Amino acid sequence: MLFLLINTAILSAGIIPKESGEYHIKAKKVTHLEKSKAYILTDGTITRGSLSISADTMIINGQRLNAYGKVFLFDGTNKVWAKRLLFNLNTQKGIIDDAVFYVKSQHLFIRANRSYKISAKSYILGKFSLTGCGNPKKPFDFCPDWQIVGSSAKIVKGKYIKTLNDRMLVRSTPVLYFPYIYRNLNKKRRTGLLFPSFGYSTHYGFRYNQPFFLVLGRSMDMTFDLKEQSKNGIGIDIEHRYAASRQIGGKTFISYLRKKGQGVEKGKNIWNISSTHHYNFQHGRILAQYNHISSRSHYGDLNNSNVDFYTSRYVRSQFLADYNYRNWNFGIHTFLYQDLDSTDDSHTLQSLPEIVIKNNDTKIKGTPLYWSLDSHFTNFYRKEGNKGISADATPAVKFPYNIGAFRFSDVLKADTAFYRNN
């Protein structure tokens, strides 16, 4: 029996066969068992590329590694803490007992009694529990407020986690069942099913949403969200997003629901459309927004949380073009309104267009005074009823001054307005 004390890293020559690759070994103590030709490492660490394994006790016999005690494995992406590891240094396959996996990119902790490393990048887990409530500094303090437990899981480094026969527990109480869960670990966007959502309320009944994410290009994608509400109906939400550049982008959202209900409500189609597009340039912007809903009374059926649609009588669409030059702002604005209390907008007054001219505080030369201007010209239009124009201007002169640490302003302004009905 031969004892070696080692304080620095050494090559594994003579300890690990050459066909297993070039490993580096660091240990407080290395014991060579001549009869079995095995090496025992105390407080040892072996590394090869991005792979690192450390443990209180490690036994290396040819290509076989047996690690006990506080075992830690890092594959370049995932961290694994375990009580025991049986590992093939050539194939990088092995068996892991009493392990906690930490997927850093998703902050997920997965605990399993027995796991299998089936390749350099893949793991198969037996019965497991998964949670986002954990601390990588104390991986075995595993008492989360919520967790998902299942019969098996597969982790592929940097790609995905797949789990089977899953139950979600909240403080040890089962609340939901999932036959299958797929979670993408790739930071790049990928087409596929997203995590479903469930819920229940007295108004909607049982709710199930299954979203599908579709990648259309580097700067464009869509989401299709199929939904069923046991008391309300079935439908779909569609959202399209794009960003042609940092200055140009937009999104369009369409929501549709076919009512269940009773009587006249049964089979009724409920929908809304919302679309926003923008172009920002150095001295201004162009913004186009379109909004339309089937009726105010059914906005709750679409599960929309926008308070404006519940409290306002009108839904507004708008087109804005603004240009800024020094202290001046010039704008052409168009506002179109949908009257939620009417089935016909022929009597609804629209702003076609509104011209805005503003001047922010501009110093009057040779004086301590500043002047400003806020003016609007609006053409009001509707198919039925009175039409008209309005013009208003508010010039102002400001005298700012300081008293101690405080700043005050005296303002003199005049409000002028003109109206005419056609």
C-alpha positions as CSV (number, residue, x, y, z in Angstrom):
1,M,0.0,0.0,0.0
2,L,1.4,3.4,-1.0
3,F,0.4,6.8,0.4
4,L,0.9,10.1,-1.5
5,L,0.1,13.6,-0.2
6,I,-0.8,16.0,-2.9
7,N,-1.4,19.7,-2.5
8,T,-1.5,20.8,-6.2
9,A,-3.3,19.6,-9.3
10,I,-1.7,16.8,-11.3
11,L,-2.3,15.0,-14.5
12,S,-4.2,11.7,-14.2
13,A,-1.4,9.7,-15.9
14,G,-1.2,6.2,-14.3
15,I,-4.4,6.7,-12.4
16,I,-7.0,7.0,-15.2
17,P,-6.4,5.1,-18.5
18,K,-5.4,7.2,-21.5
19,E,-8.5,6.1,-23.5
20,S,-10.7,7.9,-21.0
21,G,-9.3,11.3,-22.0
22,E,-7.0,13.7,-20.2
23,Y,-8.4,14.3,-16.7
24,H,-6.8,16.5,-14.1
25,I,-6.8,15.4,-10.4
26,K,-6.5,17.4,-7.2
27,A,-6.8,15.8,-3.8
28,K,-5.6,16.2,-0.2
29,K,-4.6,12.5,-0.2
30,V,-4.2,9.8,-2.7
31,T,-3.9,6.1,-1.7
32,H,-2.8,3.5,-4.1
33,L,-4.1,-0.1,-3.5
34,E,-1.5,-2.2,-5.3
35,K,-3.5,-5.5,-5.3
36,S,-6.7,-4.0,-6.8
37,K,-4.8,-1.3,-8.7
38,A,-7.3,1.2,-7.5
39,Y,-6.7,4.7,-6.2
40,I,-8.5,6.3,-3.3
41,L,-8.8,10.1,-3.4
42,T,-9.7,12.0,-0.2
43,D,-11.3,15.4,-0.7
44,G,-10.6,15.0,-4.4
45,T,-11.6,16.7,-7.6
46,I,-11.3,15.5,-11.1
47,T,-11.9,17.7,-14.2
48,R,-12.0,17.2,-17.9
49,G,-13.1,20.1,-20.1
50,S,-16.3,21.6,-18.6
51,L,-16.9,18.5,-16.5
52,S,-16.0,18.6,-12.8
53,I,-16.6,16.0,-10.1
54,S,-15.6,16.3,-6.5
55,A,-16.4,14.2,-3.4
56,D,-15.2,13.4,0.1
57,T,-14.0,10.0,-1.0
58,M,-13.4,8.9,-4.6
59,I,-12.2,5.4,-5.7
60,I,-10.8,5.2,-9.3
61,N,-10.3,1.7,-10.7
62,G,-9.5,1.9,-14.4
63,Q,-12.4,3.7,-16.1
64,R,-14.7,3.3,-13.1
65,L,-15.2,6.1,-10.5
66,N,-17.0,5.5,-7.3
67,A,-17.7,8.7,-5.3
68,Y,-19.1,8.9,-1.7
69,G,-20.0,11.6,0.8
70,K,-20.6,15.1,-0.4
71,V,-20.6,14.5,-4.1
72,F,-20.7,17.5,-6.5
73,L,-20.9,17.2,-10.3
74,F,-20.9,20.2,-12.7
75,D,-21.3,19.6,-16.4
76,G,-20.7,23.1,-17.6
77,T,-24.4,24.0,-17.2
78,N,-26.2,22.0,-14.5
79,K,-25.1,21.5,-10.9
80,V,-25.7,18.2,-9.2
81,W,-25.3,17.4,-5.5
82,A,-25.5,13.8,-4.4
83,K,-24.7,11.2,-1.8
84,R,-23.2,8.7,-4.2
85,L,-22.0,8.5,-7.8
86,L,-21.0,5.5,-9.9
87,F,-19.4,6.9,-13.1
88,N,-17.6,5.7,-16.2
89,L,-14.8,8.1,-17.0
90,N,-14.7,7.0,-20.7
91,T,-18.4,7.2,-21.6
92,Q,-19.4,9.8,-19.0
93,K,-22.4,7.6,-18.1
94,G,-23.3,6.8,-14.5
95,I,-25.7,6.3,-11.6
96,I,-26.5,9.1,-9.1
97,D,-28.1,8.4,-5.8
98,D,-30.0,10.9,-3.5
99,A,-29.3,13.8,-5.9
100,V,-30.5,17.4,-6.2
101,F,-30.2,18.9,-9.7
102,Y,-30.0,22.7,-10.1
103,V,-30.9,24.1,-13.5
104,K,-29.5,27.6,-13.2
105,S,-31.1,29.2,-16.3
106,Q,-34.6,28.4,-14.9
107,H,-33.7,28.5,-11.2
108,L,-35.2,25.0,-10.8
109,F,-34.3,22.4,-8.2
110,I,-35.1,18.7,-8.9
111,R,-34.6,16.0,-6.3
112,A,-34.5,12.3,-7.2
113,N,-33.6,9.2,-5.2
114,R,-32.0,7.6,-8.3
115,S,-30.9,9.2,-11.5
116,Y,-28.9,8.0,-14.5
117,K,-26.4,10.0,-16.6
118,I,-27.0,8.5,-20.0
119,S,-24.6,10.7,-21.9
120,A,-22.4,13.7,-21.6
121,K,-25.4,15.9,-21.9
122,S,-28.4,13.9,-20.7
123,Y,-29.9,12.6,-17.5
124,I,-32.9,10.3,-16.7
125,L,-34.5,10.7,-13.3
126,G,-36.8,8.3,-11.5
127,K,-39.4,9.5,-9.0
128,F,-38.6,13.2,-8.5
129,S,-39.8,16.5,-7.0
130,L,-39.3,19.8,-8.8
131,T,-39.6,23.4,-7.4
132,G,-38.3,26.9,-7.9
133,C,-38.1,27.5,-4.2
134,G,-34.6,26.6,-3.2
135,N,-31.1,27.9,-2.4
136,P,-28.0,26.5,-4.3
137,K,-25.9,27.2,-1.2
138,K,-28.2,24.8,0.8
139,P,-29.4,22.3,-1.9
140,F,-30.6,19.6,0.5
141,D,-32.8,22.0,2.5
142,F,-35.8,20.9,0.4
143,C,-39.0,22.0,2.1
144,P,-40.7,24.1,-0.7
145,D,-44.1,25.8,-0.5
146,W,-44.9,24.3,-3.8
147,Q,-43.5,21.4,-5.9
148,I,-44.2,19.2,-8.8
149,V,-43.7,15.5,-8.2
150,G,-43.7,12.8,-10.9
151,S,-42.8,9.3,-12.0
152,S,-39.9,10.2,-14.3
153,A,-38.0,13.1,-15.9
154,K,-35.4,13.7,-18.6
155,I,-33.0,16.6,-18.6
156,V,-31.0,17.4,-21.8
157,K,-28.3,20.0,-21.1
158,G,-29.2,23.4,-22.5
159,K,-32.3,22.0,-24.4
160,Y,-35.2,20.8,-22.3
161,I,-36.8,19.1,-19.3
162,K,-39.5,16.5,-19.9
163,T,-41.5,15.1,-17.0
164,L,-44.3,12.4,-16.8
165,N,-47.3,11.7,-14.6
166,D,-46.9,15.0,-12.7
167,R,-48.9,16.3,-9.7
168,M,-48.6,19.8,-8.4
169,L,-48.5,20.1,-4.6
170,V,-49.0,23.2,-2.5
171,R,-47.8,22.6,1.0
172,S,-48.0,18.8,0.4
173,T,-51.6,19.1,-0.8
174,P,-52.2,17.9,-4.4
175,V,-54.0,20.6,-6.5
176,L,-53.4,19.7,-10.2
177,Y,-52.4,16.8,-12.4
178,F,-50.4,17.0,-15.6
179,P,-49.8,13.8,-17.6
180,Y,-46.8,15.5,-19.4
181,I,-44.8,18.7,-19.0
182,Y,-42.1,20.0,-21.4
183,R,-40.0,22.9,-20.5
184,N,-37.6,24.5,-22.9
185,L,-34.1,25.4,-21.5
186,N,-32.8,26.9,-24.7
187,K,-32.6,30.7,-24.5
188,K,-33.4,30.9,-28.2
189,R,-37.0,31.2,-29.2
190,R,-38.4,27.9,-30.4
191,T,-41.8,26.9,-31.9
192,G,-43.8,24.6,-29.6
193,L,-46.4,24.2,-26.9
194,L,-46.1,26.5,-23.9
195,F,-47.1,25.6,-20.3
196,P,-50.9,25.3,-20.0
197,S,-52.9,27.2,-17.3
198,F,-55.9,26.1,-15.3
199,G,-58.4,27.8,-13.0
200,Y,-61.9,27.8,-11.7
201,S,-64.4,30.6,-10.9
202,T,-68.2,30.8,-10.4
203,H,-68.6,32.9,-13.6
204,Y,-66.4,30.9,-16.0
205,G,-66.4,27.5,-14.4
206,F,-63.4,25.4,-15.0
207,R,-60.9,27.2,-17.3
208,Y,-58.2,25.6,-19.4
209,N,-55.8,27.5,-21.7
210,Q,-53.2,25.8,-24.0
211,P,-50.9,28.3,-25.7
212,F,-48.8,27.5,-28.7
213,F,-45.8,29.7,-29.6
214,L,-44.8,30.1,-33.3
215,V,-41.5,31.6,-34.4
216,L,-41.9,33.4,-37.7
217,G,-38.4,34.9,-37.9
218,R,-35.6,36.6,-35.9
219,S,-37.9,39.6,-35.0
220,M,-41.4,38.2,-35.5
221,D,-43.6,35.6,-33.7
222,M,-47.1,34.7,-32.8
223,T,-49.0,33.1,-29.9
224,F,-52.2,31.0,-30.3
225,D,-54.0,30.4,-27.0
226,L,-56.8,27.9,-27.2
227,K,-59.2,28.3,-24.3
228,E,-62.2,26.5,-22.8
229,Q,-64.5,27.8,-20.1
230,S,-67.0,25.1,-18.9
231,K,-69.7,27.6,-18.1
232,N,-68.9,30.2,-20.7
233,G,-67.7,28.8,-24.0
234,I,-64.7,28.0,-26.2
235,G,-62.4,30.3,-28.1
236,I,-59.0,31.4,-29.1
237,D,-56.6,34.3,-28.5
238,I,-54.1,35.2,-31.2
239,E,-51.2,37.7,-30.8
240,H,-48.8,38.7,-33.5
241,R,-45.6,40.6,-32.6
242,Y,-42.8,42.1,-34.7
243,A,-39.8,44.4,-34.3
244,A,-38.3,45.4,-37.6
245,S,-35.8,47.5,-35.8
246,R,-35.3,49.4,-32.6
247,Q,-37.5,52.2,-34.1
248,I,-40.2,50.1,-35.8
249,G,-42.4,47.5,-34.2
250,G,-45.9,46.6,-33.2
251,K,-48.4,43.9,-32.2
252,T,-51.9,42.8,-33.0
253,F,-54.2,40.9,-30.6
254,I,-57.4,39.1,-31.5
255,S,-59.7,37.4,-29.0
256,Y,-62.7,35.3,-29.9
257,L,-65.2,33.3,-27.8
258,R,-68.3,31.3,-28.9
259,K,-70.7,31.5,-26.0
260,K,-72.4,28.5,-24.4
261,G,-75.0,30.2,-22.3
262,Q,-78.7,29.8,-22.6
263,G,-81.4,31.2,-24.9
264,V,-80.2,34.1,-27.1
265,E,-76.7,34.0,-25.6
266,K,-76.1,30.4,-26.8
267,G,-73.9,30.3,-29.8
268,K,-73.2,34.1,-29.8
269,N,-69.8,35.2,-31.1
270,I,-67.8,37.5,-28.8
271,W,-64.6,39.2,-30.1
272,N,-62.3,42.1,-29.9
273,I,-59.3,43.4,-31.9
274,S,-56.4,45.6,-30.7
275,S,-53.5,46.6,-33.0
276,T,-50.6,48.9,-32.3
277,H,-47.8,49.9,-34.6
278,H,-45.1,52.6,-34.1
279,Y,-42.2,54.2,-35.9
280,N,-39.9,56.4,-33.7
281,F,-37.4,58.6,-35.5
282,Q,-34.8,61.2,-34.2
283,H,-37.2,64.2,-34.1
284,G,-40.6,62.5,-33.7
285,R,-42.8,59.5,-34.0
286,I,-45.7,57.9,-35.9
287,L,-48.2,55.8,-33.9
288,A,-51.2,53.9,-35.1
289,Q,-53.6,52.2,-32.8
290,Y,-56.8,50.4,-33.7
291,N,-59.3,49.0,-31.1
292,H,-62.7,47.4,-31.6
293,I,-64.9,45.1,-29.5
294,S,-68.2,43.3,-30.2
295,S,-69.9,45.0,-27.3
296,R,-69.2,46.3,-23.8
297,S,-71.5,43.9,-22.0
298,H,-69.5,40.9,-23.1
299,Y,-66.0,42.2,-22.3
300,G,-66.0,40.2,-19.1
301,D,-66.5,37.0,-21.2
302,L,-63.2,37.6,-22.9
303,N,-61.5,37.9,-19.5
304,N,-60.1,41.3,-20.3
305,S,-58.6,43.1,-17.3
306,N,-58.4,46.6,-19.0
307,V,-60.4,48.8,-16.6
308,D,-60.9,51.5,-19.3
309,F,-63.2,49.2,-21.2
310,Y,-65.4,48.7,-18.2
311,T,-65.6,52.4,-17.1
312,S,-65.4,54.3,-20.3
313,R,-68.3,54.7,-22.8
314,Y,-65.9,54.9,-25.8
315,V,-63.2,52.7,-27.2
316,R,-60.6,54.9,-29.0
317,S,-58.5,54.3,-32.1
318,Q,-55.9,56.9,-33.0
319,F,-53.3,57.9,-35.5
320,L,-50.6,60.3,-34.3
321,A,-47.8,61.9,-36.2
322,D,-45.5,64.3,-34.2
323,Y,-42.4,66.2,-35.2
324,N,-40.2,68.1,-32.7
325,Y,-37.9,71.0,-33.7
326,R,-36.0,72.7,-30.9
327,N,-38.7,73.9,-28.5
328,W,-41.5,73.4,-31.1
329,N,-43.8,70.4,-31.5
330,F,-46.0,70.0,-34.5
331,G,-48.6,67.2,-34.6
332,I,-51.4,65.8,-36.8
333,H,-53.7,63.5,-34.7
334,T,-56.8,61.6,-35.7
335,F,-59.1,60.0,-33.1
336,L,-61.9,57.5,-34.0
337,Y,-64.4,56.5,-31.3
338,Q,-66.6,53.4,-30.9
339,D,-69.6,54.1,-28.8
340,L,-70.2,51.1,-26.5
341,D,-73.7,52.2,-25.7
342,S,-74.8,52.3,-29.3
343,T,-74.9,49.7,-32.1
344,D,-74.2,52.4,-34.7
345,D,-71.4,54.9,-34.7
346,S,-73.0,57.2,-37.3
347,H,-73.9,59.7,-34.6
348,T,-70.6,59.4,-32.8
349,L,-68.4,62.5,-33.1
350,Q,-64.9,61.8,-34.5
351,S,-61.8,64.0,-34.6
352,L,-60.7,64.1,-38.2
353,P,-58.0,65.5,-37.8
354,E,-56.6,67.5,-34.9
355,I,-53.6,69.8,-35.6
356,V,-51.4,70.6,-32.6
357,I,-48.8,73.3,-32.4
358,K,-46.9,73.8,-29.2
359,N,-43.9,75.8,-28.0
360,N,-42.3,74.8,-24.7
361,D,-40.7,77.4,-22.5
362,T,-38.5,79.7,-24.7
363,K,-36.5,82.5,-23.2
364,I,-37.3,86.0,-24.4
365,K,-33.9,87.6,-25.3
366,G,-32.7,90.3,-23.0
367,T,-35.3,89.5,-20.3
368,P,-35.7,87.0,-17.5
369,L,-39.0,85.9,-19.0
370,Y,-40.0,82.8,-20.9
371,W,-42.9,82.3,-23.3
372,S,-44.9,79.2,-24.4
373,L,-47.8,78.3,-26.7
374,D,-50.4,75.5,-26.7
375,S,-52.8,75.5,-29.6
376,H,-55.2,73.0,-31.2
377,F,-57.3,73.0,-34.4
378,T,-59.9,70.2,-34.5
379,N,-62.3,69.1,-37.3
380,F,-65.3,67.2,-35.8
381,Y,-67.0,64.8,-38.1
382,R,-69.9,62.3,-38.0
383,K,-72.1,60.7,-40.6
384,E,-75.4,61.8,-38.9
385,G,-75.9,65.0,-36.9
386,N,-74.0,68.3,-36.5
387,K,-70.4,68.6,-37.5
388,G,-68.1,71.5,-36.6
389,I,-64.6,72.9,-36.0
390,S,-62.9,74.3,-33.0
391,A,-59.7,76.2,-32.5
392,D,-58.0,77.2,-29.2
393,A,-54.7,78.8,-28.3
394,T,-53.1,79.4,-24.9
395,P,-50.1,81.8,-25.1
396,A,-48.3,82.3,-21.8
397,V,-45.4,84.3,-20.3
398,K,-43.5,83.0,-17.3
399,F,-41.3,84.7,-14.8
400,P,-39.2,82.1,-12.8
401,Y,-37.4,83.1,-9.6
402,N,-35.8,81.5,-6.6
403,I,-36.4,82.2,-2.9
404,G,-33.8,80.3,-0.9
405,A,-33.8,76.7,-2.0
406,F,-37.2,76.9,-3.6
407,R,-38.1,77.9,-7.2
408,F,-41.3,79.7,-8.1
409,S,-42.9,80.9,-11.3
410,D,-45.4,83.7,-12.0
411,V,-47.4,82.9,-15.1
412,L,-49.6,85.2,-17.2
413,K,-51.6,83.5,-19.9
414,A,-54.6,84.0,-22.1
415,D,-57.1,81.3,-23.2
416,T,-58.8,81.9,-26.6
417,A,-61.3,79.6,-28.2
418,F,-63.4,79.5,-31.4
419,Y,-66.2,77.1,-32.3
420,R,-68.4,76.7,-35.4
421,N,-71.1,74.2,-36.2
422,N,-71.8,73.1,-39.7
